């Protein structure tokens, strides 16, 4: 994983279905080649967490098993 400034204009960001409904707890994701990007929707121009796509898939699969 890495944290970096990311130019987001050409990415298709979407809000997590588990984000809070009051607009204070929103997480957004975008898929890039071989990476999944995660950011705080309130700080769209801020830091972006970049995770290997396979690691992200295993993380989501683990969540579904709970």
PDB file of N, H, CA, C and O in Angstrom:
ATOM      1  N   UNK A   1       0.843  -1.174   0.000  1.00  0.00           N
ATOM      2  CA  UNK A   1       0.000   0.000   0.000  1.00  0.00           C
ATOM      3  C   UNK A   1       0.886   1.234   0.000  1.00  0.00           C
ATOM      4  O   UNK A   1       2.016   1.217   0.489  1.00  0.00           O
ATOM      5  N   UNK A   2       0.337   2.307  -0.565  1.00  0.00           N
ATOM      6  H   UNK A   2      -0.581   2.320  -0.962  1.00  0.00           H
ATOM      7  CA  UNK A   2       1.076   3.555  -0.534  1.00  0.00           C
ATOM      8  C   UNK A   2       0.103   4.721  -0.492  1.00  0.00           C
ATOM      9  O   UNK A   2      -1.040   4.619  -0.939  1.00  0.00           O
ATOM     10  N   UNK A   3       0.575   5.815   0.049  1.00  0.00           N
ATOM     11  H   UNK A   3       1.503   5.898   0.412  1.00  0.00           H
ATOM     12  CA  UNK A   3      -0.189   7.047   0.064  1.00  0.00           C
ATOM     13  C   UNK A   3       0.487   8.015  -0.892  1.00  0.00           C
ATOM     14  O   UNK A   3       1.708   8.167  -0.863  1.00  0.00           O
ATOM     15  N   UNK A   4      -0.290   8.663  -1.731  1.00  0.00           N
ATOM     16  H   UNK A   4      -1.282   8.540  -1.755  1.00  0.00           H
ATOM     17  CA  UNK A   4       0.289   9.595  -2.685  1.00  0.00           C
ATOM     18  C   UNK A   4      -0.767  10.578  -3.147  1.00  0.00           C
ATOM     19  O   UNK A   4      -1.965  10.310  -3.049  1.00  0.00           O
ATOM     20  N   UNK A   5      -0.319  11.717  -3.650  1.00  0.00           N
ATOM     21  H   UNK A   5       0.654  11.935  -3.730  1.00  0.00           H
ATOM     22  CA  UNK A   5      -1.247  12.644  -4.301  1.00  0.00           C
ATOM     23  C   UNK A   5      -1.616  12.027  -5.639  1.00  0.00           C
ATOM     24  O   UNK A   5      -0.743  11.531  -6.352  1.00  0.00           O
ATOM     25  N   UNK A   6      -2.864  12.050  -5.983  1.00  0.00           N
ATOM     26  H   UNK A   6      -3.573  12.453  -5.404  1.00  0.00           H
ATOM     27  CA  UNK A   6      -3.337  11.391  -7.196  1.00  0.00           C
ATOM     28  C   UNK A   6      -4.152  12.376  -8.014  1.00  0.00           C
ATOM     29  O   UNK A   6      -5.063  13.010  -7.482  1.00  0.00           O
ATOM     30  N   UNK A   7      -3.847  12.515  -9.285  1.00  0.00           N
ATOM     31  H   UNK A   7      -3.107  12.000  -9.717  1.00  0.00           H
ATOM     32  CA  UNK A   7      -4.679  13.308 -10.178  1.00  0.00           C
ATOM     33  C   UNK A   7      -5.901  12.459 -10.490  1.00  0.00           C
ATOM     34  O   UNK A   7      -5.780  11.373 -11.056  1.00  0.00           O
ATOM     35  N   UNK A   8      -7.073  12.951 -10.122  1.00  0.00           N
ATOM     36  H   UNK A   8      -7.172  13.833  -9.662  1.00  0.00           H
ATOM     37  CA  UNK A   8      -8.271  12.118 -10.161  1.00  0.00           C
ATOM     38  C   UNK A   8      -9.232  12.471 -11.285  1.00  0.00           C
ATOM     39  O   UNK A   8     -10.314  11.888 -11.357  1.00  0.00           O
ATOM     40  N   UNK A   9      -8.886  13.386 -12.150  1.00  0.00           N
ATOM     41  H   UNK A   9      -8.008  13.860 -12.092  1.00  0.00           H
ATOM     42  CA  UNK A   9      -9.839  13.868 -13.142  1.00  0.00           C
ATOM     43  C   UNK A   9     -10.275  12.798 -14.132  1.00  0.00           C
ATOM     44  O   UNK A   9     -11.400  12.861 -14.627  1.00  0.00           O
ATOM     45  N   UNK A  10      -9.435  11.825 -14.440  1.00  0.00           N
ATOM     46  H   UNK A  10      -8.521  11.774 -14.038  1.00  0.00           H
ATOM     47  CA  UNK A  10      -9.795  10.819 -15.436  1.00  0.00           C
ATOM     48  C   UNK A  10     -10.240   9.492 -14.819  1.00  0.00           C
ATOM     49  O   UNK A  10     -10.407   8.503 -15.534  1.00  0.00           O
ATOM     50  N   UNK A  11     -10.431   9.464 -13.508  1.00  0.00           N
ATOM     51  H   UNK A  11     -10.296  10.267 -12.928  1.00  0.00           H
ATOM     52  CA  UNK A  11     -10.866   8.244 -12.836  1.00  0.00           C
ATOM     53  C   UNK A  11     -12.360   8.292 -12.535  1.00  0.00           C
ATOM     54  O   UNK A  11     -12.920   9.361 -12.290  1.00  0.00           O
ATOM     55  N   UNK A  12     -12.994   7.134 -12.555  1.00  0.00           N
ATOM     56  H   UNK A  12     -12.540   6.265 -12.753  1.00  0.00           H
ATOM     57  CA  UNK A  12     -14.421   7.032 -12.221  1.00  0.00           C
ATOM     58  C   UNK A  12     -14.544   6.679 -10.744  1.00  0.00           C
ATOM     59  O   UNK A  12     -14.486   5.504 -10.382  1.00  0.00           O
ATOM     60  N   UNK A  13     -14.713   7.679  -9.892  1.00  0.00           N
ATOM     61  H   UNK A  13     -14.760   8.634 -10.185  1.00  0.00           H
ATOM     62  CA  UNK A  13     -14.836   7.474  -8.454  1.00  0.00           C
ATOM     63  C   UNK A  13     -16.275   7.116  -8.104  1.00  0.00           C
ATOM     64  O   UNK A  13     -17.211   7.632  -8.716  1.00  0.00           O
ATOM     65  N   UNK A  14     -16.454   6.237  -7.124  1.00  0.00           N
ATOM     66  H   UNK A  14     -15.694   5.819  -6.627  1.00  0.00           H
ATOM     67  CA  UNK A  14     -17.792   5.884  -6.652  1.00  0.00           C
ATOM     68  C   UNK A  14     -17.757   5.782  -5.142  1.00  0.00           C
ATOM     69  O   UNK A  14     -16.734   5.434  -4.553  1.00  0.00           O
ATOM     70  N   UNK A  15     -18.890   6.091  -4.518  1.00  0.00           N
ATOM     71  H   UNK A  15     -19.721   6.374  -4.997  1.00  0.00           H
ATOM     72  CA  UNK A  15     -18.985   6.048  -3.052  1.00  0.00           C
ATOM     73  C   UNK A  15     -19.234   4.626  -2.584  1.00  0.00           C
ATOM     74  O   UNK A  15     -19.943   3.854  -3.228  1.00  0.00           O
ATOM     75  N   UNK A  16     -18.649   4.308  -1.475  1.00  0.00           N
ATOM     76  H   UNK A  16     -18.073   4.935  -0.951  1.00  0.00           H
ATOM     77  CA  UNK A  16     -18.867   3.009  -0.853  1.00  0.00           C
ATOM     78  C   UNK A  16     -20.326   2.879  -0.442  1.00  0.00           C
ATOM     79  O   UNK A  16     -20.922   3.837   0.050  1.00  0.00           O
ATOM     80  N   UNK A  17     -20.895   1.713  -0.638  1.00  0.00           N
ATOM     81  H   UNK A  17     -20.410   0.935  -1.037  1.00  0.00           H
ATOM     82  CA  UNK A  17     -22.280   1.493  -0.216  1.00  0.00           C
ATOM     83  C   UNK A  17     -22.401   1.461   1.301  1.00  0.00           C
ATOM     84  O   UNK A  17     -23.513   1.521   1.826  1.00  0.00           O
ATOM     85  N   UNK A  18     -21.284   1.370   2.017  1.00  0.00           N
ATOM     86  H   UNK A  18     -20.381   1.322   1.591  1.00  0.00           H
ATOM     87  CA  UNK A  18     -21.293   1.362   3.476  1.00  0.00           C
ATOM     88  C   UNK A  18     -20.964   2.711   4.085  1.00  0.00           C
ATOM     89  O   UNK A  18     -20.860   2.822   5.306  1.00  0.00           O
ATOM     90  N   UNK A  19     -20.797   3.740   3.265  1.00  0.00           N
ATOM     91  H   UNK A  19     -20.881   3.650   2.272  1.00  0.00           H
ATOM     92  CA  UNK A  19     -20.518   5.070   3.802  1.00  0.00           C
ATOM     93  C   UNK A  19     -21.734   5.597   4.536  1.00  0.00           C
ATOM     94  O   UNK A  19     -22.868   5.234   4.222  1.00  0.00           O
ATOM     95  N   UNK A  20     -21.493   6.446   5.506  1.00  0.00           N
ATOM     96  H   UNK A  20     -20.572   6.741   5.761  1.00  0.00           H
ATOM     97  CA  UNK A  20     -22.586   7.014   6.290  1.00  0.00           C
ATOM     98  C   UNK A  20     -23.522   7.859   5.445  1.00  0.00           C
ATOM     99  O   UNK A  20     -23.088   8.458   4.462  1.00  0.00           O
ATOM    100  N   UNK A  21     -24.778   7.919   5.800  1.00  0.00           N
ATOM    101  H   UNK A  21     -25.131   7.432   6.599  1.00  0.00           H
ATOM    102  CA  UNK A  21     -25.765   8.671   5.053  1.00  0.00           C
ATOM    103  C   UNK A  21     -25.766  10.156   5.339  1.00  0.00           C
ATOM    104  O   UNK A  21     -26.480  10.912   4.681  1.00  0.00           O
ATOM    105  N   UNK A  22     -24.973  10.590   6.313  1.00  0.00           N
ATOM    106  H   UNK A  22     -24.393   9.976   6.847  1.00  0.00           H
ATOM    107  CA  UNK A  22     -25.017  11.997   6.697  1.00  0.00           C
ATOM    108  C   UNK A  22     -23.908  12.821   6.048  1.00  0.00           C
ATOM    109  O   UNK A  22     -23.659  13.950   6.473  1.00  0.00           O
ATOM    110  N   UNK A  23     -23.240  12.289   5.034  1.00  0.00           N
ATOM    111  H   UNK A  23     -23.442  11.373   4.688  1.00  0.00           H
ATOM    112  CA  UNK A  23     -22.203  12.973   4.248  1.00  0.00           C
ATOM    113  C   UNK A  23     -20.946  13.310   5.045  1.00  0.00           C
ATOM    114  O   UNK A  23     -20.098  14.058   4.558  1.00  0.00           O
ATOM    115  N   UNK A  24     -20.809  12.780   6.249  1.00  0.00           N
ATOM    116  H   UNK A  24     -21.498  12.173   6.644  1.00  0.00           H
ATOM    117  CA  UNK A  24     -19.598  13.043   7.018  1.00  0.00           C
ATOM    118  C   UNK A  24     -18.656  11.842   7.045  1.00  0.00           C
ATOM    119  O   UNK A  24     -17.537  11.951   7.545  1.00  0.00           O
ATOM    120  N   UNK A  25     -19.084  10.714   6.525  1.00  0.00           N
ATOM    121  H   UNK A  25     -19.994  10.624   6.119  1.00  0.00           H
ATOM    122  CA  UNK A  25     -18.297   9.486   6.607  1.00  0.00           C
ATOM    123  C   UNK A  25     -18.189   8.801   5.247  1.00  0.00           C
ATOM    124  O   UNK A  25     -18.331   7.581   5.164  1.00  0.00           O
ATOM    125  N   UNK A  26     -17.946   9.546   4.200  1.00  0.00           N
ATOM    126  H   UNK A  26     -17.831  10.537   4.267  1.00  0.00           H
ATOM    127  CA  UNK A  26     -17.959   8.963   2.858  1.00  0.00           C
ATOM    128  C   UNK A  26     -16.578   8.548   2.398  1.00  0.00           C
ATOM    129  O   UNK A  26     -15.616   9.313   2.473  1.00  0.00           O
ATOM    130  N   UNK A  27     -16.507   7.321   1.921  1.00  0.00           N
ATOM    131  H   UNK A  27     -17.289   6.700   1.861  1.00  0.00           H
ATOM    132  CA  UNK A  27     -15.300   6.778   1.319  1.00  0.00           C
ATOM    133  C   UNK A  27     -15.606   6.573  -0.150  1.00  0.00           C
ATOM    134  O   UNK A  27     -16.677   6.079  -0.503  1.00  0.00           O
ATOM    135  N   UNK A  28     -14.663   6.953  -1.017  1.00  0.00           N
ATOM    136  H   UNK A  28     -13.793   7.355  -0.731  1.00  0.00           H
ATOM    137  CA  UNK A  28     -14.815   6.738  -2.448  1.00  0.00           C
ATOM    138  C   UNK A  28     -13.697   5.841  -2.943  1.00  0.00           C
ATOM    139  O   UNK A  28     -12.585   5.858  -2.416  1.00  0.00           O
ATOM    140  N   UNK A  29     -14.012   5.059  -3.966  1.00  0.00           N
ATOM    141  H   UNK A  29     -14.916   5.046  -4.394  1.00  0.00           H
ATOM    142  CA  UNK A  29     -13.029   4.170  -4.584  1.00  0.00           C
ATOM    143  C   UNK A  29     -13.009   4.423  -6.086  1.00  0.00           C
ATOM    144  O   UNK A  29     -13.977   4.915  -6.664  1.00  0.00           O
ATOM    145  N   UNK A  30     -11.895   4.079  -6.696  1.00  0.00           N
ATOM    146  H   UNK A  30     -11.108   3.679  -6.226  1.00  0.00           H
ATOM    147  CA  UNK A  30     -11.755   4.111  -8.153  1.00  0.00           C
ATOM    148  C   UNK A  30     -10.826   2.968  -8.534  1.00  0.00           C
ATOM    149  O   UNK A  30      -9.921   2.602  -7.784  1.00  0.00           O
ATOM    150  N   UNK A  31     -11.067   2.416  -9.707  1.00  0.00           N
ATOM    151  H   UNK A  31     -11.803   2.713 -10.317  1.00  0.00           H
ATOM    152  CA  UNK A  31     -10.218   1.341 -10.195  1.00  0.00           C
ATOM    153  C   UNK A  31      -9.258   1.902 -11.231  1.00  0.00           C
ATOM    154  O   UNK A  31      -9.671   2.561 -12.185  1.00  0.00           O
ATOM    155  N   UNK A  32      -7.991   1.637 -11.036  1.00  0.00           N
ATOM    156  H   UNK A  32      -7.655   1.102 -10.260  1.00  0.00           H
ATOM    157  CA  UNK A  32      -6.942   2.004 -11.978  1.00  0.00           C
ATOM    158  C   UNK A  32      -6.266   0.700 -12.393  1.00  0.00           C
ATOM    159  O   UNK A  32      -6.463  -0.327 -11.743  1.00  0.00           O
ATOM    160  N   UNK A  33      -5.480   0.724 -13.453  1.00  0.00           N
ATOM    161  H   UNK A  33      -5.319   1.558 -13.980  1.00  0.00           H
ATOM    162  CA  UNK A  33      -4.809  -0.516 -13.861  1.00  0.00           C
ATOM    163  C   UNK A  33      -3.976  -1.095 -12.713  1.00  0.00           C
ATOM    164  O   UNK A  33      -3.043  -0.456 -12.226  1.00  0.00           O
ATOM    165  N   UNK A  34      -4.314  -2.270 -12.306  1.00  0.00           N
ATOM    166  H   UNK A  34      -5.072  -2.789 -12.701  1.00  0.00           H
ATOM    167  CA  UNK A  34      -3.662  -3.062 -11.252  1.00  0.00           C
ATOM    168  C   UNK A  34      -3.710  -2.435  -9.866  1.00  0.00           C
ATOM    169  O   UNK A  34      -3.010  -2.905  -8.969  1.00  0.00           O
ATOM    170  N   UNK A  35      -4.498  -1.407  -9.659  1.00  0.00           N
ATOM    171  H   UNK A  35      -5.067  -1.025 -10.387  1.00  0.00           H
ATOM    172  CA  UNK A  35      -4.607  -0.737  -8.358  1.00  0.00           C
ATOM    173  C   UNK A  35      -6.072  -0.421  -8.063  1.00  0.00           C
ATOM    174  O   UNK A  35      -6.868  -0.208  -8.977  1.00  0.00           O
ATOM    175  N   UNK A  36      -6.411  -0.395  -6.792  1.00  0.00           N
ATOM    176  H   UNK A  36      -5.764  -0.569  -6.049  1.00  0.00           H
ATOM    177  CA  UNK A  36      -7.677   0.152  -6.325  1.00  0.00           C
ATOM    178  C   UNK A  36      -7.313   1.371  -5.499  1.00  0.00           C
ATOM    179  O   UNK A  36      -6.445   1.296  -4.629  1.00  0.00           O
ATOM    180  N   UNK A  37      -7.966   2.489  -5.760  1.00  0.00           N
ATOM    181  H   UNK A  37      -8.672   2.549  -6.467  1.00  0.00           H
ATOM    182  CA  UNK A  37      -7.668   3.747  -5.089  1.00  0.00           C
ATOM    183  C   UNK A  37      -8.802   4.089  -4.137  1.00  0.00           C
ATOM    184  O   UNK A  37      -9.973   3.923  -4.479  1.00  0.00           O
ATOM    185  N   UNK A  38      -8.467   4.561  -2.956  1.00  0.00           N
ATOM    186  H   UNK A  38      -7.516   4.696  -2.678  1.00  0.00           H
ATOM    187  CA  UNK A  38      -9.449   4.894  -1.929  1.00  0.00           C
ATOM    188  C   UNK A  38      -9.135   6.291  -1.417  1.00  0.00           C
ATOM    189  O   UNK A  38      -7.976   6.636  -1.187  1.00  0.00           O
ATOM    190  N   UNK A  39     -10.196   7.099  -1.239  1.00  0.00           N
ATOM    191  H   UNK A  39     -11.137   6.819  -1.426  1.00  0.00           H
ATOM    192  CA  UNK A  39     -10.001   8.453  -0.726  1.00  0.00           C
ATOM    193  C   UNK A  39     -11.190   8.880   0.119  1.00  0.00           C
ATOM    194  O   UNK A  39     -12.255   8.264   0.081  1.00  0.00           O
ATOM    195  N   UNK A  40     -10.989   9.934   0.872  1.00  0.00           N
ATOM    196  H   UNK A  40     -10.124  10.434   0.903  1.00  0.00           H
ATOM    197  CA  UNK A  40     -12.040  10.579   1.652  1.00  0.00           C
ATOM    198  C   UNK A  40     -12.782  11.517   0.706  1.00  0.00           C
ATOM    199  O   UNK A  40     -12.166  12.416   0.133  1.00  0.00           O
ATOM    200  N   UNK A  41     -14.075  11.332   0.532  1.00  0.00           N
ATOM    201  H   UNK A  41     -14.575  10.602   0.997  1.00  0.00           H
ATOM    202  CA  UNK A  41     -14.826  12.152  -0.429  1.00  0.00           C
ATOM    203  C   UNK A  41     -14.857  13.621  -0.046  1.00  0.00           C
ATOM    204  O   UNK A  41     -15.061  14.480  -0.904  1.00  0.00           O
ATOM    205  N   UNK A  42     -14.659  13.920   1.224  1.00  0.00           N
ATOM    206  H   UNK A  42     -14.494  13.223   1.921  1.00  0.00           H
ATOM    207  CA  UNK A  42     -14.652  15.320   1.657  1.00  0.00           C
ATOM    208  C   UNK A  42     -13.341  16.005   1.288  1.00  0.00           C
ATOM    209  O   UNK A  42     -13.251  17.233   1.306  1.00  0.00           O
ATOM    210  N   UNK A  43     -12.330  15.214   0.954  1.00  0.00           N
ATOM    211  H   UNK A  43     -12.403  14.216   0.939  1.00  0.00           H
ATOM    212  CA  UNK A  43     -11.014  15.750   0.583  1.00  0.00           C
ATOM    213  C   UNK A  43     -10.573  15.130  -0.735  1.00  0.00           C
ATOM    214  O   UNK A  43      -9.537  14.469  -0.808  1.00  0.00           O
ATOM    215  N   UNK A  44     -11.367  15.348  -1.769  1.00  0.00           N
ATOM    216  H   UNK A  44     -12.208  15.885  -1.710  1.00  0.00           H
ATOM    217  CA  UNK A  44     -11.120  14.724  -3.071  1.00  0.00           C
ATOM    218  C   UNK A  44      -9.755  15.085  -3.651  1.00  0.00           C
ATOM    219  O   UNK A  44      -9.212  14.331  -4.458  1.00  0.00           O
ATOM    220  N   UNK A  45      -9.204  16.207  -3.259  1.00  0.00           N
ATOM    221  H   UNK A  45      -9.646  16.820  -2.603  1.00  0.00           H
ATOM    222  CA  UNK A  45      -7.886  16.595  -3.768  1.00  0.00           C
ATOM    223  C   UNK A  45      -6.769  16.218  -2.796  1.00  0.00           C
ATOM    224  O   UNK A  45      -5.622  16.628  -2.974  1.00  0.00           O
ATOM    225  N   UNK A  46      -7.102  15.446  -1.781  1.00  0.00           N
ATOM    226  H   UNK A  46      -8.034  15.113  -1.636  1.00  0.00           H
ATOM    227  CA  UNK A  46      -6.130  15.056  -0.765  1.00  0.00           C
ATOM    228  C   UNK A  46      -5.438  13.742  -1.091  1.00  0.00           C
ATOM    229  O   UNK A  46      -5.360  13.332  -2.249  1.00  0.00           O
ATOM    230  N   UNK A  47      -4.945  13.102  -0.063  1.00  0.00           N
ATOM    231  H   UNK A  47      -5.008  13.435   0.878  1.00  0.00           H
ATOM    232  CA  UNK A  47      -4.216  11.850  -0.219  1.00  0.00           C
ATOM    233  C   UNK A  47      -5.123  10.720  -0.682  1.00  0.00           C
ATOM    234  O   UNK A  47      -6.309  10.676  -0.355  1.00  0.00           O
ATOM    235  N   UNK A  48      -4.541   9.814  -1.445  1.00  0.00           N
ATOM    236  H   UNK A  48      -3.578   9.850  -1.711  1.00  0.00           H
ATOM    237  CA  UNK A  48      -5.243   8.650  -1.977  1.00  0.00           C
ATOM    238  C   UNK A  48      -4.485   7.410  -1.536  1.00  0.00           C
ATOM    239  O   UNK A  48      -3.264   7.340  -1.675  1.00  0.00           O
ATOM    240  N   UNK A  49      -5.199   6.445  -1.013  1.00  0.00           N
ATOM    241  H   UNK A  49      -6.191   6.502  -0.900  1.00  0.00           H
ATOM    242  CA  UNK A  49      -4.604   5.165  -0.650  1.00  0.00           C
ATOM    243  C   UNK A  49      -4.650   4.271  -1.887  1.00  0.00           C
ATOM    244  O   UNK A  49      -5.713   4.077  -2.478  1.00  0.00           O
ATOM    245  N   UNK A  50      -3.515   3.737  -2.273  1.00  0.00           N
ATOM    246  H   UNK A  50      -2.652   3.894  -1.793  1.00  0.00           H
ATOM    247  CA  UNK A  50      -3.409   2.879  -3.448  1.00  0.00           C
ATOM    248  C   UNK A  50      -3.111   1.457  -2.989  1.00  0.00           C
ATOM    249  O   UNK A  50      -2.120   1.208  -2.301  1.00  0.00           O
ATOM    250  N   UNK A  51      -3.988   0.522  -3.380  1.00  0.00           N
ATOM    251  H   UNK A  51      -4.792   0.725  -3.939  1.00  0.00           H
ATOM    252  CA  UNK A  51      -3.865  -0.860  -2.938  1.00  0.00           C
ATOM    253  C   UNK A  51      -3.825  -1.767  -4.174  1.00  0.00           C
ATOM    254  O   UNK A  51      -4.569  -1.559  -5.132  1.00  0.00           O
ATOM    255  N   UNK A  52      -2.958  -2.760  -4.138  1.00  0.00           N
ATOM    256  H   UNK A  52      -2.353  -2.929  -3.360  1.00  0.00           H
ATOM    257  CA  UNK A  52      -2.906  -3.748  -5.203  1.00  0.00           C
ATOM    258  C   UNK A  52      -4.295  -4.366  -5.392  1.00  0.00           C
ATOM    259  O   UNK A  52      -4.965  -4.700  -4.415  1.00  0.00           O
ATOM    260  N   UNK A  53      -4.723  -4.517  -6.639  1.00  0.00           N
ATOM    261  H   UNK A  53      -4.179  -4.246  -7.433  1.00  0.00           H
ATOM    262  CA  UNK A  53      -6.082  -4.998  -6.930  1.00  0.00           C
ATOM    263  C   UNK A  53      -6.352  -6.368  -6.314  1.00  0.00           C
ATOM    264  O   UNK A  53      -7.440  -6.597  -5.785  1.00  0.00           O
ATOM    265  N   UNK A  54      -5.394  -7.274  -6.373  1.00  0.00           N
ATOM    266  H   UNK A  54      -4.510  -7.088  -6.803  1.00  0.00           H
ATOM    267  CA  UNK A  54      -5.593  -8.603  -5.792  1.00  0.00           C
ATOM    268  C   UNK A  54      -5.732  -8.531  -4.273  1.00  0.00           C
ATOM    269  O   UNK A  54      -6.556  -9.239  -3.694  1.00  0.00           O
ATOM    270  N   UNK A  55      -4.947  -7.696  -3.632  1.00  0.00           N
ATOM    271  H   UNK A  55      -4.277  -7.120  -4.102  1.00  0.00           H
ATOM    272  CA  UNK A  55      -5.054  -7.524  -2.179  1.00  0.00           C
ATOM    273  C   UNK A  55      -6.414  -6.941  -1.817  1.00  0.00           C
ATOM    274  O   UNK A  55      -7.021  -7.352  -0.828  1.00  0.00           O
ATOM    275  N   UNK A  56      -6.895  -5.988  -2.608  1.00  0.00           N
ATOM    276  H   UNK A  56      -6.401  -5.654  -3.411  1.00  0.00           H
ATOM    277  CA  UNK A  56      -8.211  -5.388  -2.368  1.00  0.00           C
ATOM    278  C   UNK A  56      -9.302  -6.438  -2.519  1.00  0.00           C
ATOM    279  O   UNK A  56     -10.234  -6.475  -1.715  1.00  0.00           O
ATOM    280  N   UNK A  57      -9.205  -7.296  -3.540  1.00  0.00           N
ATOM    281  H   UNK A  57      -8.449  -7.265  -4.193  1.00  0.00           H
ATOM    282  CA  UNK A  57     -10.211  -8.343  -3.748  1.00  0.00           C
ATOM    283  C   UNK A  57     -10.245  -9.293  -2.562  1.00  0.00           C
ATOM    284  O   UNK A  57     -11.324  -9.671  -2.105  1.00  0.00           O
ATOM    285  N   UNK A  58      -9.076  -9.687  -2.054  1.00  0.00           N
ATOM    286  H   UNK A  58      -8.199  -9.379  -2.424  1.00  0.00           H
ATOM    287  CA  UNK A  58      -9.029 -10.580  -0.890  1.00  0.00           C
ATOM    288  C   UNK A  58      -9.623  -9.906   0.345  1.00  0.00           C
ATOM    289  O   UNK A  58     -10.293 -10.555   1.148  1.00  0.00           O
ATOM    290  N   UNK A  59      -9.378  -8.617   0.496  1.00  0.00           N
ATOM    291  H   UNK A  59      -8.833  -8.089  -0.156  1.00  0.00           H
ATOM    292  CA  UNK A  59      -9.948  -7.859   1.618  1.00  0.00           C
ATOM    293  C   UNK A  59     -11.479  -7.858   1.534  1.00  0.00           C
ATOM    294  O   UNK A  59     -12.153  -8.144   2.523  1.00  0.00           O
ATOM    295  N   UNK A  60     -12.022  -7.541   0.369  1.00  0.00           N
ATOM    296  H   UNK A  60     -11.474  -7.309  -0.435  1.00  0.00           H
ATOM    297  CA  UNK A  60     -13.484  -7.519   0.186  1.00  0.00           C
ATOM    298  C   UNK A  60     -14.076  -8.912   0.396  1.00  0.00           C
ATOM    299  O   UNK A  60     -15.115  -9.055   1.042  1.00  0.00           O
ATOM    300  N   UNK A  61     -13.421  -9.936  -0.144  1.00  0.00           N
ATOM    301  H   UNK A  61     -12.577  -9.820  -0.668  1.00  0.00           H
ATOM    302  CA  UNK A  61     -13.899 -11.316   0.070  1.00  0.00           C
ATOM    303  C   UNK A  61     -13.944 -11.663   1.555  1.00  0.00           C
ATOM    304  O   UNK A  61     -14.893 -12.298   2.016  1.00  0.00           O
ATOM    305  N   UNK A  62     -12.930 -11.253   2.303  1.00  0.00           N
ATOM    306  H   UNK A  62     -12.159 -10.737   1.929  1.00  0.00           H
ATOM    307  CA  UNK A  62     -12.902 -11.514   3.743  1.00  0.00           C
ATOM    308  C   UNK A  62     -14.061 -10.813   4.449  1.00  0.00           C
ATOM    309  O   UNK A  62     -14.660 -11.372   5.368  1.00  0.00           O
ATOM    310  N   UNK A  63     -14.374  -9.608   4.028  1.00  0.00           N
ATOM    311  H   UNK A  63     -13.888  -9.154   3.281  1.00  0.00           H
ATOM    312  CA  UNK A  63     -15.503  -8.886   4.621  1.00  0.00           C
ATOM    313  C   UNK A  63     -16.827  -9.601   4.362  1.00  0.00           C
ATOM    314  O   UNK A  63     -17.690  -9.656   5.238  1.00  0.00           O
ATOM    315  N   UNK A  64     -16.981 -10.140   3.178  1.00  0.00           N
ATOM    316  H   UNK A  64     -16.280 -10.096   2.466  1.00  0.00           H
ATOM    317  CA  UNK A  64     -18.224 -10.840   2.832  1.00  0.00           C
ATOM    318  C   UNK A  64     -18.403 -12.123   3.629  1.00  0.00           C
ATOM    319  O   UNK A  64     -19.528 -12.600   3.781  1.00  0.00           O
ATOM    320  N   UNK A  65     -17.329 -12.683   4.134  1.00  0.00           N
ATOM    321  H   UNK A  65     -16.415 -12.296   4.010  1.00  0.00           H
ATOM    322  CA  UNK A  65     -17.407 -13.920   4.911  1.00  0.00           C
ATOM    323  C   UNK A  65     -17.804 -13.675   6.356  1.00  0.00           C
ATOM    324  O   UNK A  65     -18.056 -14.631   7.090  1.00  0.00           O
ATOM    325  N   UNK A  66     -17.866 -12.438   6.778  1.00  0.00           N
ATOM    326  H   UNK A  66     -17.661 -11.661   6.182  1.00  0.00           H
ATOM    327  CA  UNK A  66     -18.196 -12.117   8.181  1.00  0.00           C
ATOM    328  C   UNK A  66     -19.670 -12.203   8.425  1.00  0.00           C
ATOM    329  O   UNK A  66     -20.125 -11.966   9.544  1.00  0.00           O
TER     330      UNK A  66
END
